[in-house]
């Protein structure tokens, strides 16, 4: 079964509709302070994203620094590939966005 890795818990946000993509797993609690020390956050993300693979998703919630770190770690463990869930306000649903930061064989030309 696919997993949806929720970058940071957001108690007042309803993310239940993301469950259709897989089992929700929160990476960081809502009170995590990333700005003061990134090392403990990176260790936690590396531990929790160790099994990130194609077919899994990142739900980009919370602190922008935490989001950037989570994307970096997921890409590290999955050969530069990740799938992000983007909220579409007009359609009121999550849309998967596939990313390959290595751009293996892809070109915008």
Buried (B, 14 or more C-beta within 10 A) or exposed (E): EEBBBBBBBBEEEEBEEBEEBBEBEBBBEBEBEBEEEEEEBBEBBEEBBEEBBEEBBBBBBBBEEBBEBBBBBBBBBBEBBBBBBEBEEEEEEBEEEEBBBEEEEEEEE
